[in-house]
Amino acid sequence: MLRVAIVGRPNVGKSALFNRIFRKRRSLVHDLPGMTRDVVEEEVTLSTGESFVLIDTGGFDPSDRGAIPDAVRSRALAEIERCDLALLVIDASAGVLPGDRKAARGIREAGKDCLVLANKIDRREGEEGEPEAYELGFPEVFGVSAEHNLGISELLDAIASRARKHAQEIPAPKAGEAEEGPSAREIAVAIVGRPNVGKSSLLNAIVGFERTIVSETAGTTRDSVDIVVSRAGRRFRFIDTAGIRRRGKTEQGPEVLSVVAARKRLERCDVALVVFDAVGGPTSQDSTIASYAVESGKALLLIGNKWDLAAETKKDVKNFRLDVYEKFPFAKFAPLVLLSAKTGRGVAQLPAEIFRVAENRERRLPTAQINRLVTNEFRGRMPKGESGRPLKVLYASQTKTSPPTFSLVASRADGLYFSESRRLENVLRRAADFAGTPIVFHVVARKRRPADGKRRRPGSSVRE
């Protein structure tokens, strides 16, 4: 598939253009220069049927020589090397600046096809500055306004023609290759946690190369970064999110946007990896973040990162596990994985664990088995409802998955008392592998027969 990378200086509208082409607010947009740091990529399918991978990169800023800006430029240059088509965005209202020339030099040295986009032509200065874009030495220049959707259709036509040509040049798969490829079902995995616990390092360790920028500076990751990898014939979409801090400690502006985006990506994933620092142990904020995943019905893995450093302090694994589950009392169903993203120790087992809990979230039990388990458990002592009164359970069934949800038909509509819910949950977990997934119970009242005791056809009246 054609890879299209959006490159250019900071604050020229690259992320706004990405969102315009993708037709969703995927990349964070802010007036602060350098908002985008990591690479964001998504697959785009046009109305004419052509598909391509669209990539948003950080900005080229030759005047800023800090560690993070250097890393941003390096990641952007790496994506230029990997792409088939570069979209070089400039701010037409500001004219051609040194950062534009530096980005153009990187594209030219990589030998890549390039379209120059003179953005912000909705302004008078931008319209007058558009001709300057030809100074960069590329033959095709498009005047656009990402904010007001000007010139975008012409740009998409140019990309579509290249996508068609690219597709024709790719050889057809050999017989049997499609069956041997990755599973069609993609598992979305969100990596969440407090700032600076090693989320980006873990993603890099999983994929095997520096996909995201790692820094000791808390809050380095701003956008949620996606990457699709295949392991043992299975497709995983890993999502590295920004660190989630307490609301009172979250700075205004870009950090607020990053945390909101992280919460949204968590709500849309299948599996959440809650990463915490194993050296200091889990905190109340780690517990809060894990609770977001449980409340959203996501499969859950607890990840104790930096275990290599924790082991040096002679921490006992058994006691450490007890301490972790004491801090996460609502998530005792979640497996605990102790690893080191820095050394790679324990990382290899993650894909298998992720696949296991994702499958458990989709698990369905036969109704006959559920009723047998419920009947045996409640024989001799009826469970209490939330009101404290005994509740007569008539029968039960599993009504949905993702997460597994069970409906109990009872003498009246009354939720199960907390201890009764936990008791029944333990019964189901002993009967089947539900590790890593929350279990939900609903209690509904049985339908009453009419006063004359006769069954009614749907839609019939009592007078029939």
C-alpha positions in Angstrom: 0.0 0.0 0.0 1.2 3.5 -0.9 2.8 5.3 2.1 2.2 9.0 2.2 4.2 11.1 4.7 3.3 14.6 5.7 6.5 16.6 6.6 7.5 20.2 7.2 8.3 22.8 9.8 6.4 23.0 13.2 3.1 24.8 13.1 2.5 24.9 9.4 -0.7 22.8 9.6 0.6 19.2 9.1 -1.7 17.7 11.7 -4.7 19.8 10.5 -4.1 18.4 7.0 -3.8 14.9 8.4 -7.2 15.2 10.1 -8.7 16.7 7.0 -7.6 13.8 4.7 -8.4 11.2 7.3 -11.8 12.9 7.9 -11.5 12.5 11.7 -9.7 14.4 14.5 -6.9 11.9 15.0 -3.8 14.0 15.3 -3.8 16.7 18.1 -3.9 20.2 16.8 -2.8 23.2 19.0 -1.3 26.6 18.4 1.8 25.5 20.3 4.6 24.8 17.8 5.9 21.2 17.9 2.7 19.7 19.2 3.3 16.5 17.2 6.3 14.6 18.3 5.8 10.9 17.5 4.7 9.5 14.2 0.9 9.0 13.7 -0.3 6.8 10.9 -3.7 5.6 9.7 -5.1 3.9 6.6 -7.2 6.1 4.4 -9.7 4.8 1.8 -11.0 7.4 -0.7 -14.5 7.5 -2.1 -13.0 6.3 -5.5 -11.7 3.1 -3.8 -8.0 3.8 -3.6 -6.3 3.2 -0.2 -3.1 4.5 1.2 -1.3 4.8 4.6 -1.2 8.5 5.8 1.6 9.5 8.2 1.8 12.6 10.3 5.4 13.5 11.4 6.9 16.0 13.8 8.4 19.3 12.6 11.8 20.2 11.2 13.1 23.1 13.4 16.8 23.7 12.7 16.9 26.5 15.3 16.0 24.1 18.2 18.9 21.7 19.2 17.3 20.1 22.2 17.2 16.4 22.7 13.5 16.0 21.9 13.5 18.2 18.8 16.5 16.2 17.5 14.6 13.0 18.1 11.6 14.4 16.3 13.6 15.3 13.2 15.3 11.9 13.2 11.9 10.1 13.3 10.6 12.4 10.5 13.6 11.6 8.4 13.2 7.9 9.0 9.6 8.1 7.8 10.7 10.0 4.7 13.0 7.0 3.9 10.1 4.6 4.4 7.5 6.5 2.4 6.6 6.4 -1.3 5.2 10.0 -1.5 6.1 13.0 0.7 3.7 15.9 1.2 5.9 18.9 2.1 3.7 21.4 3.9 4.8 25.1 4.1 3.0 28.1 5.6 2.3 30.2 2.4 1.6 33.3 4.5 5.1 33.1 6.0 7.0 32.3 2.7 9.8 29.8 2.4 11.9 29.6 5.5 15.1 27.6 6.4 13.1 24.8 8.0 11.2 24.3 4.7 14.5 24.1 2.8 15.9 21.6 5.3 12.9 19.3 4.9 13.1 19.6 1.1 16.7 18.7 1.2 15.9 15.5 3.2 13.2 14.5 0.7 15.5 15.1 -2.2 18.4 13.2 -0.7 16.1 10.3 -0.1 15.0 10.4 -3.7 11.3 10.5 -2.9 8.4 11.7 -5.0 7.1 15.0 -3.5 4.1 17.2 -3.6 4.6 20.7 -2.1 1.5 22.0 -0.3 1.3 25.8 0.3 -1.1 25.8 3.2 -3.2 28.7 4.6 -4.1 30.2 1.2 -7.4 31.3 2.7 -5.4 34.3 4.0 -4.4 37.1 1.7 -0.7 36.7 2.7 -1.0 33.0 1.9 -2.5 33.5 -1.5 0.3 35.9 -2.4 3.0 33.7 -1.0 1.9 30.5 -2.8 4.2 31.1 -5.8 7.3 31.1 -3.5 6.7 27.4 -2.9 8.3 26.7 -6.4 11.6 27.9 -5.0 11.9 24.5 -3.2 12.6 22.9 -6.6 9.7 20.4 -6.9 7.5 20.5 -10.0 4.0 20.1 -8.3 2.7 22.7 -5.9 -0.8 22.7 -4.5 -2.3 25.7 -2.8 -4.5 24.4 0.1 -6.2 25.4 3.3 -6.5 22.4 5.6 -8.7 24.5 8.0 -11.2 25.5 5.3 -11.0 22.5 3.0 -9.6 24.5 0.0 -7.7 22.6 -2.7 -8.0 19.2 -0.9 -10.0 17.5 -3.6 -7.2 18.2 -6.2 -4.6 17.0 -3.8 -6.5 13.7 -3.2 -6.8 13.2 -7.0 -3.0 13.4 -7.2 -2.6 10.9 -4.4 -5.2 8.6 -5.8 -3.4 8.4 -9.2 -0.2 7.4 -7.4 -2.0 4.9 -5.2 -3.5 3.2 -8.4 -0.1 3.1 -10.0 1.5 1.7 -6.8 -1.1 -1.0 -6.5 -0.5 -2.1 -10.1 3.2 -2.4 -9.5 2.7 -4.8 -6.5 2.9 -8.5 -7.6 -0.2 -10.6 -6.9 0.1 -12.9 -3.9 1.0 -16.5 -4.6 -1.4 -19.3 -4.0 -1.8 -20.1 -0.3 -0.1 -16.9 0.9 -3.3 -15.3 2.0 -4.2 -18.3 4.2 -0.7 -18.2 5.8 -0.8 -14.5 6.6 -1.9 -12.8 9.8 -5.4 -13.4 11.2 -7.9 -11.0 9.8 -9.1 -10.2 13.3 -7.1 -7.3 14.7 -6.7 -6.9 18.5 -6.4 -3.3 19.6 -4.1 -2.9 22.6 -3.9 0.4 24.5 -0.7 1.0 26.6 -1.8 3.3 29.4 -0.3 4.5 32.7 1.2 7.5 34.5 3.8 9.6 32.8 7.4 8.2 32.7 6.6 4.6 33.7 8.0 3.3 30.4 5.0 3.0 28.0 6.9 4.2 24.9 9.9 2.0 25.8 7.6 -1.0 26.1 6.1 -0.3 22.7 9.6 -0.1 21.1 10.6 -3.3 22.8 7.5 -5.1 21.5 7.9 -4.0 17.8 11.7 -4.3 17.9 12.7 -0.8 16.8 12.6 2.8 18.0 9.0 3.6 16.9 8.3 6.3 19.5 10.4 8.9 21.2 11.7 8.0 24.7 12.9 10.6 27.1 13.2 11.0 30.8 11.1 14.2 30.5 7.6 13.3 31.7 4.9 14.0 29.1 7.1 13.4 26.0 4.3 11.4 24.3 1.4 13.6 23.3 -0.5 11.9 20.4 -1.7 8.4 20.7 0.7 6.4 18.5 -0.5 3.3 16.6 1.5 0.5 15.1 0.2 -2.8 13.7 2.4 -5.8 14.2 2.0 -9.5 13.5 3.0 -12.2 16.0 2.4 -16.0 15.4 -0.2 -15.2 12.7 -2.1 -12.7 14.8 -2.5 -9.0 14.2 -2.1 -6.5 17.1 -2.6 -2.8 16.9 -0.6 -1.3 19.7 -1.5 2.1 20.9 1.0 4.1 23.0 -1.0 6.8 24.8 0.1 9.9 26.7 0.6 9.6 30.5 -2.5 10.1 32.5 -2.0 12.3 35.6 -4.5 13.5 38.3 -6.7 16.2 37.0 -5.4 18.7 39.5 -1.8 18.1 38.3 -2.5 18.1 34.6 -1.2 21.3 32.9 -3.4 23.3 30.7 -3.2 23.3 26.9 -1.5 20.4 25.1 -1.4 18.0 28.1 -5.2 18.3 28.6 -5.7 17.3 24.9 -3.3 14.4 25.3 -5.1 13.0 28.3 -8.5 13.3 26.7 -7.2 11.5 23.6 -5.7 8.8 25.8 -9.0 8.2 27.6 -10.8 8.0 24.2 -8.3 5.4 22.8 -8.7 3.4 26.0 -12.4 3.2 25.5 -12.0 1.9 22.0 -9.4 -0.8 22.6 -9.9 -4.5 23.2 -7.1 -5.0 25.8 -5.5 -2.4 28.1 -1.9 -2.8 29.4 -1.7 -0.8 32.6 2.0 -0.1 33.0 3.4 0.9 36.4 6.9 1.3 37.9 7.8 -2.0 39.6 10.6 -0.2 41.6 8.3 2.0 43.5 5.3 -0.3 43.2 1.7 0.7 42.1 0.2 3.9 43.3 -3.3 5.1 43.8 -3.2 6.8 40.4 -2.2 3.5 38.8 -5.3 2.0 40.4 -7.4 4.8 39.1 -6.2 4.3 35.5 -6.8 0.5 35.8 -10.4 1.3 37.0 -11.0 3.2 33.8 -10.3 0.1 31.8 -12.5 -2.2 34.0 -15.4 0.3 33.9 -15.1 0.3 30.1 -15.3 -3.5 30.0 -11.8 -4.0 28.6 -9.6 -7.0 29.0 -6.7 -6.1 31.3 -3.1 -6.9 31.9 -1.1 -5.4 34.8 2.5 -4.6 33.6 5.2 -4.1 36.3 7.9 -2.5 34.2 11.6 -2.0 35.3 11.5 -5.4 37.1 15.3 -5.6 36.4 15.8 -2.7 38.8 13.2 -3.9 41.3 14.9 -7.4 41.4 18.2 -5.7 42.4 16.5 -4.5 45.6 15.8 -8.1 46.5 12.0 -7.8 46.1 10.2 -11.1 46.6 8.0 -12.0 43.7 5.3 -13.6 45.8 5.0 -10.7 48.3 5.2 -8.2 45.4 2.2 -9.9 43.7 0.2 -9.8 46.9 1.0 -6.1 47.3 0.0 -5.4 43.7 -3.4 -7.1 44.0 -4.0 -5.3 47.3 -3.6 -2.0 45.4 -5.9 -3.3 42.6 -8.6 -5.2 44.6 -11.1 -4.7 41.8 -8.8 -6.3 39.2 -7.7 -9.5 40.8 -8.8 -11.3 37.6 -6.0 -9.5 35.6 -2.8 -11.4 35.1 0.4 -9.6 36.3 3.4 -9.6 34.0 6.8 -8.5 35.4 9.2 -7.3 32.7 11.9 -4.9 31.7 11.3 -2.9 28.5 14.9 -1.7 28.7 16.5 -5.2 28.7 13.7 -7.0 26.9 13.2 -9.5 29.8 9.7 -10.8 29.8 8.5 -8.9 26.7 8.4 -12.0 24.5 5.5 -13.5 26.5 3.3 -10.4 26.1 1.6 -11.2 22.7 0.5 -14.7 23.9 -0.9 -13.2 27.1 -2.7 -10.4 25.2 -4.2 -12.9 22.8 -5.4 -15.1 25.7 -7.2 -12.3 27.6 -8.7 -10.9 24.3 -10.1 -14.4 23.6 -11.4 -14.7 27.1 -13.3 -11.4 26.7 -15.1 -13.1 23.8 -15.8 -16.3 25.6 -19.4 -17.6 25.7 -20.7 -20.4 27.9 -23.7 -22.7 27.1 -26.9 -21.8 28.9 -27.3 -25.3 30.3 -23.9 -25.1 32.0 -24.6 -21.6 33.4 -27.9 -22.7 34.9 -26.3 -25.8 36.4 -23.5 -23.6 38.0 -26.0 -21.0 39.3 -28.4 -23.7 40.6 -25.7 -25.5 42.5 -24.3 -22.4 44.0 -27.5 -21.0 45.2 -29.1 -24.3 46.4 -30.0 -24.0 50.0 -29.4 -20.3 50.4 -30.8 -17.6 48.1 -28.5 -14.7 47.3 -29.1 -11.2 48.7 -30.1 -8.4 46.5 -28.7 -4.8 46.8 -31.7 -4.1 49.0 -30.6 -6.8 51.4 -33.6 -9.0 50.8 -33.3 -12.6 49.5 -33.5 -12.9 45.8 -35.0 -16.0 44.1 -33.0 -16.7 40.9 -35.1 -18.7 38.4 -32.6 -19.1 35.6 -29.6 -17.5 34.0 -28.0 -17.0 30.5 -25.1 -15.2 28.9 -26.5 -12.3 26.9 -23.4 -10.9 25.3 -19.6 -10.9 25.2 -16.9 -8.1 25.2 -17.1 -8.3 28.2 -19.0 -11.5 29.2 -22.3 -10.4 30.5 -24.8 -12.7 32.3 -28.5 -12.0 32.9 -30.2 -13.6 36.0 -34.0 -13.8 35.7 -35.3 -13.4 39.3 -38.4 -12.9 41.3 -37.8 -9.1 41.1 -35.4 -6.6 39.5 -32.7 -6.0 42.1 -29.0 -6.0 41.6 -26.9 -8.6 43.4 -25.3 -7.6 46.7 -21.5 -7.0 46.2 -20.4 -10.2 48.0 -23.0 -12.3 46.1 -21.8 -10.9 42.8 -18.2 -11.7 43.7 -19.3 -15.2 44.8 -21.0 -16.0 41.5 -18.1 -14.5 39.6 -15.7 -16.9 41.3 -17.9 -19.8 40.4 -17.8 -18.8 36.7 -14.1 -18.2 36.7 -13.5 -21.7 38.2 -15.6 -23.2 35.4 -13.9 -21.5 32.5 -10.9 -19.3 31.7 -12.1 -15.7 32.1 -8.6 -14.5 33.2 -8.0 -10.9 32.2 -11.6 -9.9 31.5 -14.3 -8.4 33.8 -17.6 -10.2 34.2 -20.9 -8.3 34.3 -24.2 -9.4 35.9 -27.7 -8.0 35.3 -30.7 -9.0 37.3 -34.1 -8.8 35.5 -37.6 -9.5 36.8 -39.5 -12.5 35.4 -42.4 -11.7 33.2 -45.7 -12.1 35.0 -48.6 -14.0 33.4 -51.9 -12.2 32.9 -54.4 -12.5 35.8 -56.4 -15.4 34.1 -53.1 -17.4 33.9 -53.3 -17.8 30.1 -50.3 -17.3 27.8 -50.8 -14.5 25.3 -49.5 -14.4 21.7 -47.4 -11.3 21.0 -49.7 -8.4 20.3 -52.9 -10.1 21.6 -55.2 -8.5 24.1 -56.7 -9.9 27.3 -60.2 -10.0 25.7 -59.2 -12.7 23.1 
